[in-house]
């Protein structure tokens, strides 16, 4: 999963939402129960039906050598409004 810096901060943010393919690999490797939605999804669609606890457990898999956390709204806003992202 590629990460880029958020301008004017020390934050790195993934360039896409967690995809089905990424979360599915995590669920298989950890034995996590993942309830898939009742609609069709491809491997590059965003993963849905993910609990807060499972999302927090998934983060170290994304960047195991970096402290990872779910971004707060102001960081998401800064990244979204940036012209350099």
C-alpha positions in Angstrom: 0.0 0.0 0.0 1.7 3.2 -1.1 1.8 6.2 1.3 2.5 9.8 0.6 3.2 12.7 3.0 0.4 15.1 3.9 1.6 18.7 3.2 2.6 20.8 6.3 2.6 17.7 8.6 4.6 14.6 9.5 1.6 12.4 8.5 1.7 9.8 5.8 -1.6 8.8 4.2 -2.3 5.9 1.9 -3.3 7.0 -1.6 -6.4 4.9 -1.5 -8.9 3.5 0.9 -8.4 0.0 2.2 -9.2 -2.2 -0.7 -11.1 -5.5 -0.5 -7.9 -7.4 -1.7 -5.8 -5.9 1.2 -8.3 -6.5 3.9 -9.2 -10.0 2.6 -5.5 -10.9 2.9 -5.4 -9.6 6.5 -8.6 -11.5 7.4 -7.2 -14.8 6.0 -3.8 -14.4 7.7 -5.3 -13.6 11.1 -8.4 -15.7 11.0 -10.5 -12.6 11.5 -14.2 -12.9 10.8 -15.2 -10.5 8.0 -18.8 -10.2 7.0 -18.9 -9.4 3.3 -21.7 -7.1 2.1 -24.8 -8.3 0.3 -23.6 -6.6 -2.9 -20.9 -7.4 -5.4 -17.4 -6.0 -4.8 -14.3 -6.2 -6.9 -10.8 -6.5 -5.4 -10.1 -2.7 -5.8 -13.3 -1.6 -4.1 -13.1 -0.2 -0.6 -13.5 -2.8 2.2 -16.8 -2.4 4.1 -18.3 -4.0 7.2 -15.0 -3.6 9.1 -15.2 -3.0 12.8 -13.2 -0.4 14.7 -11.2 -3.1 16.4 -10.4 -4.9 13.2 -9.4 -1.7 11.5 -7.0 -1.0 14.4 -5.6 -4.5 14.1 -5.2 -4.1 10.3 -3.1 -0.9 10.5 0.3 -2.5 11.6 0.0 -4.8 8.5 0.0 -1.7 6.3 3.2 -0.2 7.6 4.7 -2.6 10.2 7.7 -0.4 11.0 5.8 2.8 11.3 3.3 3.8 14.0 -0.1 3.6 12.2 -3.4 5.0 13.3 -6.7 6.0 11.8 -6.4 9.7 10.7 -8.3 12.4 12.5 -10.7 14.5 10.4 -8.4 17.5 10.3 -5.7 15.4 8.6 -8.1 14.0 6.1 -9.3 17.5 5.3 -5.8 18.8 4.9 -4.9 16.0 2.6 -8.1 16.4 0.6 -7.6 20.1 0.2 -4.0 19.9 -0.7 -3.1 20.7 -4.3 0.2 18.7 -4.1 -1.4 15.3 -3.2 
